[in-house]
Amino acid sequence: MESGEGSRLGEERAHRILDKKKVGEWQVPVVENREEGVKYFQDFPLAREILRAALEDMGFRKCTPIQGLALPVAVTGADLAGKAQTGTGKTAVFLMSMLDQFVRNGGGRKLNQPFALVLAPTRELAIQIAKDADNLSVYTSLRTVAVFGGMDYERQRRLLQAGCDLIVATPGRLIDFLQKRVIDTSMLKILILDEADRMLDMGFIPDVKRIIHYLPGKEQRQTMLFSATLSKDIMALASQWMRPDPAVVEVEPERVVAEGVNETVYACTTREKLAIILWVLQHEDVHRALIFRNRRRDVEELRYQLMKYGIPCEMLSGDVNQNRRLNILEAFRNGTVKVVVATDVAGRGIQVDDITHVFNYDLPYEAEDYVHRVGRTARAGHQGRAISFADEDCAFVMPEIEQYIGRALPTVQPPEEMLVMPPPASGVKLPSREERHSSSGSSHGSRSGRGSFGRSSSSSFGSRGGRPPFRRSTGSR
């Protein structure tokens, strides 16, 4: 381990120890004006270190239905299979129950012997879970390490050897570390499989089986499995990896698409879609927007077109290397980047607050992906807008989506004013052909408040006191 890294980790641990002492002075707040039939996080016998982070720092108050049903089971150490749609707080259930057990009985291990392991199907989801774990564990000594491919192998190895109470991982890279005995899982107490249905769909189950071979037997650990569906295949896996008769908690959504999503489908031609997006970005209160396309090359082309019309934006796809993807996601979270064009790599696992608009520039070929895409907005009780285009290339998938969500999609003709193309923006530096098709790119240039193509972020839509980047003058109609 490098000396600078060791010093930083030491300072973080010392800081957390000081914070932990302060927890002894903190009192759990009393819930006033309780709503009948609603459970609150104070109702559970969780350690004060966790409750303070959840209630005071993260603003947790009322439990969602899956949290109210699953937390009482999880905190007892029982095996659990939980079903609930995305965005309903499953992550908080397994992290809070795991942390409670860690605070009470997490000692007696070596630095490279993890207490708990979370397996996730995508790098983006693993990163988000690790971030949530850091926030919830701020008053504890828990050390979280995220393990996934596409990043510096040696750095991850050093972090694991320096101390890894919780590992959040995608399967491939973790198997490599297990085979090379970088970590010792003989003392592992908790295994969590998140988005198990996605694991099954992506063909990860053989890798998961290999990982479980390295863990203590199912009688010696708690296993929790969470999924948007609990199919026969999922439950068959649960029977292999869990103790007999695990608790099964299911929350059926009132709607397949989350409450709070205002859906609109515009019946239009392929050539009209860009004009509609430009109009919405100019005329609606857009804080953050995700625009989905089905193919990587189409993501690159749409980003280029948006930049041409003065929209600062970035792209996320499998062609963007992992370092750059992380930088773009962080810039999206902190508001430096307000528009991201993406393939379905962003459809699951990315939890960014205040995404007000999701655009399906291309309708997805799988009906379930429509739900995951529009679920990126209207999270945590907020309102959001989902705009889709039924053009000559994508309209054929609408019947399958409507069957899946159990209702017709609200389809309208766009008004004529939406179809007027503005003139391209002047003075915008566009990427060269080589840059447009480069899979690596440079790190996102968010310093000094500037976007990656040289426009000040203060000129983007929605900024106070700034003109929209492509508002037409009175003489341009």
Stockholm file with secondary structure:
# STOCKHOLM 1.0

chainA/1-477         MESGEGSRLGEERAHRILDKKKVGEWQVPVVENREEGVKYFQDFPLAREILRAALEDMGFRKCTPIQGLALPVAVTGADLAGKAQTGTGKTAVFLMSMLDQFVRNGGGRKLNQPFALVLAPTRELAIQIAKDADNLSVYTSLRTVAVFGGMDYERQRRLLQAGCDLIVATPGRLIDFLQKRVIDTSMLKILILDEADRMLDMGFIPDVKRIIHYLPGKEQRQTMLFSATLSKDIMALASQWMRPDPAVVEVEPERVVAEGVNETVYACTTREKLAIILWVLQHEDVHRALIFRNRRRDVEELRYQLMKYGIPCEMLSGDVNQNRRLNILEAFRNGTVKVVVATDVAGRGIQVDDITHVFNYDLPYEAEDYVHRVGRTARAGHQGRAISFADEDCAFVMPEIEQYIGRALPTVQPPEEMLVMPPPASGVKLPSREERHSSSGSSHGSRSGRGSFGRSSSSSFGSRGGRPPFRRSTGSR
#=GR chainA/1-477 SS CCHHHHHHHHHHHHHHHHHHHHHTTCCCCCCCSCCTTCCBGGGSCCCHHHHIIIIIISCCCBCCHHHHHHHHHHTTTCCEEEECCTTSSHHHHHHHHHHHHHHHHCCSCCTTCCSEEEECSSHHHHHHHHHHHHHHTTTSCCCEEEECTTSCHHHHHHHHHHCCSEEEECHHHHHHHHHTTSSCCTTCCEEEECSHHHHHHTTCHHHHHHHHHTSCCGGGSEEEEEESCCCHHHHHHHHHHSCSSCEEEECCCSSSSCTTEEEEEEECCGGGHHHHHHHHHHHSCCSCEEEECSSHHHHHHHHHHHHHTTCCCEEESTTSCHHHHHHHHHHHHHTSCCEEEECGGGTSSCCCTTCCEEEESSCCSSHHHHHHHHTTSSCTTCCEEEEEEECTTTGGGHHHHHHHHTSCCCEECCCGGGGCCCCCCSSCCCCCHHHHTCSSCCCCCCGGGBCTTSCBGGGSTTCTTCCCTTCCCTTCC
#=GC SS_cons         CCHHHHHHHHHHHHHHHHHHHHHTTCCCCCCCSCCTTCCBGGGSCCCHHHHIIIIIISCCCBCCHHHHHHHHHHTTTCCEEEECCTTSSHHHHHHHHHHHHHHHHCCSCCTTCCSEEEECSSHHHHHHHHHHHHHHTTTSCCCEEEECTTSCHHHHHHHHHHCCSEEEECHHHHHHHHHTTSSCCTTCCEEEECSHHHHHHTTCHHHHHHHHHTSCCGGGSEEEEEESCCCHHHHHHHHHHSCSSCEEEECCCSSSSCTTEEEEEEECCGGGHHHHHHHHHHHSCCSCEEEECSSHHHHHHHHHHHHHTTCCCEEESTTSCHHHHHHHHHHHHHTSCCEEEECGGGTSSCCCTTCCEEEESSCCSSHHHHHHHHTTSSCTTCCEEEEEEECTTTGGGHHHHHHHHTSCCCEECCCGGGGCCCCCCSSCCCCCHHHHTCSSCCCCCCGGGBCTTSCBGGGSTTCTTCCCTTCCCTTCC
//
